[in-house]
Amino acid sequence: MPVRPEDADRFAPERAFLVGGDWGRASALTSEESLVELENLVRAAGADVVGGVMQKRNKADAALLIGRGKVAAVAAEVKEMEANLVVFDEPLTPAQQRNLEEKLDVRVVDRPTVILDIFAQRARTNEGRLQVELAQLEHELPRLRGWGGELSRTAGGIGTRGPGETKLEIDRRRVMRKISTLKRKLKDIARRRSLERAGRADLPLAAIVGYTNSGKTTLLNRLAGSEAYAADVPFATLDPFIKRARLPSGRVILLADTVGFISNLPPDLITAFRATMEEIGRADVILVVRDVTAAEIEGRAEVVEDLLSELGAREKRRVDVFNKVDLVPDFDVARYEQLGFENPVAISATTGDGCDRLVALIEDFLGREGVRVAAELSPGPLLTEVYERGRVLTRDYRDGRVRVVADVSPELARRLEPYAVADKDIP
């Protein structure tokens, strides 16, 4: 449908001006790297970036975050560039956001708001939409003004999209009631997920984690032969996927794709998505995917480690997967082994290079967890289960029966006890 001339401004991309801060403190990414990342996020959210500036101070200003002189300079540039949105790389307090909007005379948002907006656009499942709505409401609740007619935020643009946008027009009490309802619904979904998980308890789980846009979903598709949506943009996929994959030994494993990590991920979002991230905590092995084309690879690695620690998964067995080596032919994975990365392996999820070694590492890790048994079975469901859920080391066909030596889960080992045989070849 063609856009009427009088409505053109409503559908035009926002013109965003970015403001970064360098407070002299140590952080995973430099202030310049973080501002570049913010630019990519703002573009992914659908806005045009028309300019930016960096503020260097010993500490943030309590009222305006940046100095008053810098605010005046930003206001002049915003007017000159006809920007209608200012995006700060630092989280803003409600008071700072309010003061800045008064001084700059345009809408002001922060980095967490941009991330939440992207999530709102990308959520596809019911659970994903509920989680985003909860995070949006909890983030916006202290920023609602007037608790009456002034609550309207229907102008559109970054920070106003998604399932929660119309909910911001209601009063504080109703917002809090909605938050309680969303939390209850998510708990119900979590209970249903627990029941589903019980049905696959014997299948080992490998969780694929990493910085956003590192190629996690592409790797899932490569290993599982699936066709989950993947694109070269931040948070291309939001909703988690769990797919089955068959290892060369015949063993079946589950692969879980998870929400991408990013620097300064909003705490509200971490809380809302904690149930979804449970797969990381339950995983038998974690595949930490890293983008070798990223200039700030070490800084991103620090962000990932911090979030894994927060999720209680830092000490899990893992493989550090260095992805996209097809784009960096001279990449030296040995350097990262010297730096202390665990079981580093260089791959290209796009071309498949190195994936055989990755699969071999996964199979080796999972084999260490099993109970080694020798059993003689007739062809049937139990033998099939040994092939799919265990790591078969040897097999010998005898008079229509199969003698196998395999590493299996403790639960499956108990069920195989009636069929156990003495086997001198058990390693």
N, C-alpha and C positions, 0 to 999 in steps of 0.2 A: 504494500500500500504506500503510495507516495506521501511524503511529509509536506504538510502545508507550510508556506514560508513563515507564518507567524509562530509555528511550533518548532522551527528549526533548532533554536537554542536548547529546547528541552531534550532533543535527541543527539545533540553534538557531544562529543567526548569532553569530559571536564579538562580544564587546563590547570595542571598541578605544578606548584612550586615547592621544591623540597628543601628541608632544613635539617642538617646534621649537626651533631655535637661531638666535640673532642674535649673530654674532661680530664685528660691526662692519666686516666686509670687503665690498668691492664684489662684487656678483653680478648675474646677469641678472634674477632675480626678487627682490623684497624677501622678507624672512623671513616676513612675513604672507602674501604671495601664494603662497609655496612651501608654507606650512602648509595653506592652502585647497586647493591642488592635491593635497597628500597626502590630505586628507580625501576628495576625489573619487576618488582611486586606491583608498583603503581600502574605500570603498563599492562601487566597481566590482569589487573582489576578493571581495565578499560579506559584509563585516563591518558591524556597526552602530557608529557613532562616538558615544561617550557623553560625551566631554569632551576637553579639550586644554589645553596650557599652552605658553608661550614662555619660554625661558631666554636672558637677555642676559648675555654675558660677553665679556671682551677676548679670551680664547682658550679652546679646549676643554680639559676636564680629561682627562688621559691615561688615567686609570683608569675614569672614569664618564661621560665626555663633558660632562655637566652637573655643577654643584656638588653637594656632599654634602647641603647644606641643601635644594636643589631636589629631590634624589632622595627625601629624607624627605617633602617636601610632595607629590610625585607618588605616593608609596606610600600616603599618607593618602587622597588623592583616588581612587586606584584601588580602595582598599578600600571607600570610601563609595559609589562608583558601581558596585561589583560588576563592574568590568572584569576580563577574563581575558586581555587582550593589551595590551601597550604598544608603540606604533609610533613610532620615532624618524625624523625627517625627514633626519637626517644618516647617512651610512654609518657603521656601527659596526665596530670591530676585534673579532676573536674574544674578546679579553680583556675589552673593554668590555661586550660582550653577555653574557658569563658573569658579570661582576661585577654588572651591572644586574639580571639575573634573580635573583641571590642576594639583592640588596637589596629588590627589588620583589615577589618571591615570585610572579611570573606570567611567562608567556612574553614575551620581548622580541624584536622584529624591527626591521629598518631599511627605509628607502625602497627600496633595490635589491631586497630580498626581496619587497616588495609588487609591484613591477613584474614581477619574474620569475614571481610567482604568477599575475598576470593573463595573462602570456604563456602559461603552462602551461595555463590554462583555454581560451585562444583558439586555440592552434595546432591546425590541422586537417590539413595535409599531412604526409607522412612527413618531409620535410626540416625543416619547422617544428618538429615534435616533437623531432627529433634535435638541432636547434639549441638549443631550450629546455632539453632534458635536459643538454646539454653545459654550458650557462651555469649551470644549477642546481648541477651537481656541482662545477664549478670555484669557484662562490661558497661552497658549503657545505663543501668539503673542509677548509679550515683551521678550521672551526667544529665538526667532528665531535669528540666527546669520548670518551676512554677506549679507542678502537679495539677495543671489545669489545661486551659486552651493553649498555653505556650509549649505543650509537649509535642506539638506537631512536627514530624520530621519526614514529611512526604515529598520533599522536593526532588528526591532521586539522587543517585550518585554514590560514591564510595562511602560505605558506612550506613547506608539507608536501604540496601537491598536485602533480599533473603526472607526466610519465613517469619522473622521477627519484626519486619519493618512496620506493619500496621499496629502491632502490639505496643509500639512506643507512644501511641496516642491515648492510651488509657492511664488511669491514675496509678500512683505508687502501690497502693494496696492490691490492685488487680494485677500489676506486674509481678509482685511477689507471689501472689496466688498462682499465676501462670508458671513461674519458676518451679514452685512446688509440684505442680502437675507434671511438668516436663521431667523432673527428677524421678517421679513415681513411674512414669511411662518407661523411662530408660532402665529403671531397676527391673521392670517386668521383662523387657527385652533381654537384659543380662541373665535373668533366670532361665529364659527360653534357650539362650545360647549355652548355658551350662548343661541343659538336658541334651542339646545337640552334641556338645563336646563329649558327653559320656558315651555316646554311640561310636566315637572314634578314639577312645582312650588308648587303644593299643597301637595306634599309628603314630610314629614319631613325627615331630613337628619342627620345621626349620622356618624361623621368622626372618623375613627380609626387611632390614631397616636401613636408614641412611638419610642424608640430607636431601631436601626436596630437589627434584630434577637430576638425580644422580643415576637414574636408569633402573630403579627397583622393579617397576612393572614390566619393563622390557625383559629383565632377567627372569621374572616369573613366567612370562610368555615363552621364553626360550626353554626353560627347564621343564615346564608343565605342558608345553604344546598348546597353550591357551591363546585367547585373543582378547585379553583385557585391554581397555583403552589406554594408550600411552602417547604422550606428546612432549615436545621439547619446550615446556613452559613450567613455571613453578606450580606445584600442586595440581598437576594434570589429572591425577586421580585422587580422590579424597576417601571414598568408601573402601574399606578393606576387602580383600579377596582371599579366599582359601581354596587352593586347588590341589588336586592329587597329582603326583608325579611318580613314575616308575624308574627306579635306579637300574643300572646294568645288571645287577644280581637278580632282578625281579622284584625286589622289595619295594613296597609302596610307601611313600612319605607324603606328608602334607606340607605345602608351601604357603606361608601367610605373607601377603603384601600388606604393608602398614602405612599409616599416614606419614608423610615426609616431615623430617625435622627442619628447623630453621632457627637462626639466631633470634633471641628475644621472642620466642614463641609465647603468646599470651597465656598467663597462668590460668585464666578462665577456660581457655581451650584445652590445656593439658588436663584440667580437672574434668571437663565435660567428656573428653575422649579417653579417659583412663580405662573405662570398661572395654573399649575397642582395642586398646593397647595391651590388654591382658594377655593376648597371644604371645607378646614378647616375653613376658614373665614366665609363661608356661612352656616356652620353646626348649627343645632338646639341644638345639644349636642355633646360633644367630649368624646370619650373613650380613655383615656391615658393608654396604655398597658405597664406594667412594668414586667421585667423578675426577679422573686424572686431568681433565681439561680445565678444571677450576683453578684460578690463580691462587686462591686462598685455601688450598687443600688441607694444610695443617690446622688453620683456624676452624674450618668446618669440622675437622676431626674432633677438636676440643668441644665444640657444641654438641656433637653426637654423644661423646663420652659423658658429658654432664647430664644430658637427658636420659641416657641409659642408667646412670647412677640414680637419678630421681625415680626411675621406674623400677629400681631394684634388680636390674639385669646386667650390671657392669661386670660381674664375676662369671657370667655364663660362658660356656665354651663358644668360640666364635671363629669365623673366617673373615679376614679383612679382604674384601673383594674390590680390586681396583679396576673400574670399568671404563670403557670408551678408549681402550688402548689403540684401537684402529685409527683414532684421530691423533695419537701421539706415538709415532713409530719408535722413537728412541726412549720410551718410558722405561725406567730402571726400577723394577719392583724390589730388587735386592737392597736398595737404599732404605726402603721402608721397613724391611726386616731388621736392618741394623738400628733403626730408630725405635724398635720395640713393638711394631705392629704385629698382631698375632696371625700366624699362618697366612701371610699375604699371598695372594694369587692375582695375576693380571689377566683380565678377560676383555672380550668385547661381546656384550649381550646381543648386539645387533648382528654381528657376523658369526658368533659362536666360538671364536678363537679363545682357547683357554678354558672353556666350559667343561671339557672332559676332566681336566685336573681338579676343577672345583667340585664336580660331582664325586670324584674319587675321594676327596677330602671329607665331604659330607658322609659318604658311606663308611669311611674309616672311623669318623667320630661316633656315628650311631652304633657301629659294631662294638665299640668299647663299652657301651651301656648294657649290652645284652647278657643273658645267661646262656652259656654254651651247652647244648644238649645233643644227644644222638637218639634218634627214634626211627622205628620202622612202621610205615603207614601205608594203607591202601589209598589209591587215588580217590579223592573226594574233597569235601569242604575243608577238613582239617589240614590236609596237605597243601591245599591252595592257600590257606591262611598262613602257613609256615613260609611259603614262597613270597607272599605279599607283605607280611608283617615281620618277617625275620630276615636275617642275612645268612643265606645258604652258602656253606663253605664247600661241602662235598655232597654228592648224591650217587646212589648205587642202586640199580634196578635189579631185583631178585624175585623171580617167580610171581610176577604181577604186583609186587609190593616195592616200595621205595624206601631205602635206608638213607636218611639225611643227617648231616651234622650241620647245625645252624646256631646262630646267636639270635635269641628271641627274648621277648619281654618276660619278666618274672611270672606274670599272670598266664601267659601262653605256655611257659615252661611247666607250670603246675598241671595244666590240662594235658600235656604230653607225657606226664609221668607213667601212665599205664602202658605207653607204647615204647618206653625207654629200652635201649639195648646197650650192652657193653660194647664199646668200640675203642679198640686200642689206637685208632688213628686220630682220636680227638686231640687237638693240639693243647 
